[in-house]
Amino acid sequence: MEFGAGPNLYPLILASAAGRRIEAVEAGAGNIAYLERQIVCGPEASWLPFHALCRRLNPELPSTPARSLARVHVVHQDVRTLERGGYGLASMHFVAEGATEDREEFADFCRAFARCVRPGGHLVAAFMENMPTYRIGPASRWPGCPVDPATVEAVFAPLTRDLTVRHIDRDPTLPDYGDSGMVLLTATVAPS
């Protein structure tokens, strides 16, 4: 399950190498429409180079982007209302720190993410490190909650075991939104 999928096909394409069914849980109507269009009509051409690179690196990936996305089922639901323990594995990419500027709300998103996986199940997550509030163009303002490995570890340590948190340096070839890289997490959900 991809927690808070947004309009992001990267994790969905990658998961298709290992999963027969992938649920993309998303609340936003615009994001739902985008995901469904990509699944029904086939992904936009901009996704093709990413799929080709992933397939070179992992031949287990389905042979076409459309076949990868055929495994995706869009679930229109607020991630904070997911059933406790409903999944064996969940991933979250750039959701909790990009949905709020408030640290406690960030922690609430992370706890909801961990809660939706049954004890012994697996979590995989990526966070933009030190993501500030940022703008794209003159009119849009996007929230950002600056987090680092210590913040992520503090939130997830009471909820998990086998917790691994690592920093990945910022890619200088990408646009600079003020972040300092990524924080990657893997963990097993602890019994409650």
ABEGO torsion letter per residue (X at the ends): XBBGAEABAAAAAAAAAABABBBBBBABAAAAAAAAAAAAAEBBAAAAAAAAAAAAABAABBABAAAAAAABBBBBBBAAABBBGABABBBBBGAAAAABABAAAAAAAAAAAAAABBBGBBBBBBBBBGBBBBBBEAABBBBBBBBBAAAAAAAAAAABBGBBBBBBBBBAABBBAGBAEBBBBBBBBBBX
